[in-house]
Amino acid sequence: MLTKIISGGQTGADRAALAVAIEFDTPHVDWIPEGRKTEDNR
């Protein structure tokens, strides 16, 4: 059973998992160290 999605927010699979979690109202946590940006500067 899926209880929570934890993501580092990188482009690709991490962001896709977050999008699905948000769409299906699944508990999720996304975490990136302060000042760090992803490959596409988001």
N, CA, C and O atoms as a GROMACS GRO file, in nm:
protein
  168
    1MET      N    1   0.084  -0.118   0.000
    1MET     CA    2   0.000   0.000   0.000
    1MET      C    3   0.089   0.125   0.000
    1MET      O    4   0.183   0.135   0.079
    2LEU      N    5   0.059   0.216  -0.087
    2LEU     CA    6   0.132   0.342  -0.096
    2LEU      C    7   0.081   0.438   0.012
    2LEU      O    8  -0.038   0.465   0.019
    3THR      N    9   0.174   0.488   0.096
    3THR     CA   10   0.131   0.579   0.202
    3THR      C   11   0.179   0.722   0.181
    3THR      O   12   0.112   0.816   0.225
    4LYS      N   13   0.295   0.740   0.115
    4LYS     CA   14   0.346   0.875   0.091
    4LYS      C   15   0.452   0.870  -0.019
    4LYS      O   16   0.530   0.775  -0.026
    5ILE      N   17   0.454   0.972  -0.103
    5ILE     CA   18   0.559   0.987  -0.204
    5ILE      C   19   0.656   1.093  -0.154
    5ILE      O   20   0.615   1.203  -0.116
    6ILE      N   21   0.785   1.059  -0.155
    6ILE     CA   22   0.890   1.153  -0.115
    6ILE      C   23   0.978   1.176  -0.236
    6ILE      O   24   1.024   1.081  -0.299
    7SER      N   25   1.001   1.303  -0.269
    7SER     CA   26   1.073   1.337  -0.391
    7SER      C   27   1.175   1.446  -0.367
    7SER      O   28   1.156   1.534  -0.283
    8GLY      N   29   1.285   1.440  -0.442
    8GLY     CA   30   1.384   1.547  -0.440
    8GLY      C   31   1.354   1.654  -0.542
    8GLY      O   32   1.425   1.755  -0.548
    9GLY      N   33   1.251   1.637  -0.624
    9GLY     CA   34   1.206   1.739  -0.717
    9GLY      C   35   1.284   1.750  -0.847
    9GLY      O   36   1.263   1.844  -0.923
   10GLN      N   37   1.374   1.655  -0.875
   10GLN     CA   38   1.449   1.661  -1.000
   10GLN      C   39   1.356   1.640  -1.118
   10GLN      O   40   1.248   1.582  -1.106
   11THR      N   41   1.401   1.688  -1.234
   11THR     CA   42   1.323   1.666  -1.356
   11THR      C   43   1.314   1.517  -1.384
   11THR      O   44   1.402   1.440  -1.345
   12GLY      N   45   1.209   1.477  -1.451
   12GLY     CA   46   1.191   1.337  -1.487
   12GLY      C   47   1.100   1.265  -1.390
   12GLY      O   48   0.992   1.313  -1.357
   13ALA      N   49   1.144   1.147  -1.345
   13ALA     CA   50   1.058   1.061  -1.263
   13ALA      C   51   1.017   1.126  -1.132
   13ALA      O   52   0.903   1.108  -1.088
   14ASP      N   53   1.105   1.201  -1.068
   14ASP     CA   54   1.069   1.266  -0.941
   14ASP      C   55   0.951   1.360  -0.959
   14ASP      O   56   0.856   1.355  -0.881
   15ARG      N   57   0.956   1.443  -1.059
   15ARG     CA   58   0.846   1.538  -1.082
   15ARG      C   59   0.720   1.467  -1.129
   15ARG      O   60   0.609   1.508  -1.094
   16ALA      N   61   0.736   1.362  -1.207
   16ALA     CA   62   0.618   1.286  -1.252
   16ALA      C   63   0.547   1.223  -1.132
   16ALA      O   64   0.424   1.225  -1.126
   17ALA      N   65   0.623   1.169  -1.039
   17ALA     CA   66   0.563   1.110  -0.919
   17ALA      C   67   0.488   1.216  -0.839
   17ALA      O   68   0.380   1.189  -0.787
   18LEU      N   69   0.544   1.335  -0.828
   18LEU     CA   70   0.476   1.443  -0.756
   18LEU      C   71   0.347   1.484  -0.826
   18LEU      O   72   0.246   1.509  -0.761
   19ALA      N   73   0.351   1.491  -0.957
   19ALA     CA   74   0.231   1.529  -1.033
   19ALA      C   75   0.119   1.427  -1.010
   19ALA      O   76   0.003   1.465  -0.995
   20VAL      N   77   0.153   1.299  -1.009
   20VAL     CA   78   0.054   1.195  -0.985
   20VAL      C   79   0.001   1.205  -0.842
   20VAL      O   80  -0.120   1.193  -0.819
   21ALA      N   81   0.090   1.227  -0.745
   21ALA     CA   82   0.047   1.240  -0.606
   21ALA      C   83  -0.051   1.355  -0.589
   21ALA      O   84  -0.152   1.342  -0.520
   22ILE      N   85  -0.022   1.466  -0.651
   22ILE     CA   86  -0.111   1.583  -0.642
   22ILE      C   87  -0.244   1.553  -0.710
   22ILE      O   88  -0.350   1.583  -0.656
   23GLU      N   89  -0.238   1.494  -0.829
   23GLU     CA   90  -0.361   1.463  -0.904
   23GLU      C   91  -0.454   1.369  -0.828
   23GLU      O   92  -0.576   1.386  -0.831
   24PHE      N   93  -0.396   1.270  -0.759
   24PHE     CA   94  -0.477   1.170  -0.690
   24PHE      C   95  -0.484   1.193  -0.540
   24PHE      O   96  -0.523   1.103  -0.464
   25ASP      N   97  -0.446   1.312  -0.496
   25ASP     CA   98  -0.455   1.351  -0.355
   25ASP      C   99  -0.384   1.252  -0.262
   25ASP      O  100  -0.435   1.218  -0.156
   26THR      N  101  -0.265   1.207  -0.304
   26THR     CA  102  -0.182   1.117  -0.225
   26THR      C  103  -0.087   1.202  -0.141
   26THR      O  104  -0.031   1.299  -0.191
   27PRO      N  105  -0.067   1.166  -0.014
   27PRO     CA  106   0.029   1.241   0.068
   27PRO      C  107   0.166   1.243   0.000
   27PRO      O  108   0.212   1.142  -0.054
   28HIS      N  109   0.231   1.359   0.003
   28HIS     CA  110   0.362   1.371  -0.062
   28HIS      C  111   0.447   1.477   0.007
   28HIS      O  112   0.398   1.567   0.074
   29VAL      N  113   0.578   1.462  -0.013
   29VAL     CA  114   0.677   1.557   0.037
   29VAL      C  115   0.776   1.580  -0.076
   29VAL      O  116   0.829   1.485  -0.133
   30ASP      N  117   0.802   1.706  -0.107
   30ASP     CA  118   0.908   1.736  -0.204
   30ASP      C  119   1.011   1.821  -0.132
   30ASP      O  120   0.976   1.914  -0.060
   31TRP      N  121   1.137   1.789  -0.152
   31TRP     CA  122   1.243   1.852  -0.075
   31TRP      C  123   1.362   1.881  -0.164
   31TRP      O  124   1.412   1.794  -0.235
   32ILE      N  125   1.408   2.006  -0.159
   32ILE     CA  126   1.531   2.047  -0.227
   32ILE      C  127   1.604   2.139  -0.131
   32ILE      O  128   1.542   2.227  -0.072
   33PRO      N  129   1.736   2.121  -0.114
   33PRO     CA  130   1.810   2.210  -0.025
   33PRO      C  131   1.796   2.356  -0.067
   33PRO      O  132   1.784   2.386  -0.186
   34GLU      N  133   1.797   2.447   0.029
   34GLU     CA  134   1.782   2.590   0.003
   34GLU      C  135   1.882   2.639  -0.101
   34GLU      O  136   2.001   2.609  -0.094
   35GLY      N  137   1.832   2.714  -0.199
   35GLY     CA  138   1.918   2.772  -0.301
   35GLY      C  139   1.950   2.680  -0.417
   35GLY      O  140   2.014   2.722  -0.513
   36ARG      N  141   1.908   2.557  -0.411
   36ARG     CA  142   1.938   2.462  -0.518
   36ARG      C  143   1.827   2.466  -0.622
   36ARG      O  144   1.709   2.474  -0.588
   37LYS      N  145   1.864   2.458  -0.747
   37LYS     CA  146   1.766   2.456  -0.856
   37LYS      C  147   1.779   2.324  -0.932
   37LYS      O  148   1.882   2.258  -0.927
   38THR      N  149   1.672   2.288  -1.001
   38THR     CA  150   1.674   2.168  -1.083
   38THR      C  151   1.741   2.200  -1.217
   38THR      O  152   1.780   2.314  -1.243
   39GLU      N  153   1.754   2.098  -1.300
   39GLU     CA  154   1.821   2.117  -1.429
   39GLU      C  155   1.754   2.223  -1.515
   39GLU      O  156   1.821   2.288  -1.596
   40ASP      N  157   1.622   2.241  -1.499
   40ASP     CA  158   1.553   2.340  -1.580
   40ASP      C  159   1.528   2.471  -1.503
   40ASP      O  160   1.440   2.549  -1.538
   41ASN      N  161   1.606   2.492  -1.398
   41ASN     CA  162   1.606   2.616  -1.317
   41ASN      C  163   1.472   2.649  -1.252
   41ASN      O  164   1.436   2.766  -1.242
   42ARG      N  165   1.399   2.548  -1.209
   42ARG     CA  166   1.272   2.570  -1.136
   42ARG      C  167   1.292   2.550  -0.990
   42ARG      O  168   1.197   2.564  -0.912
   0.00000   0.00000   0.00000
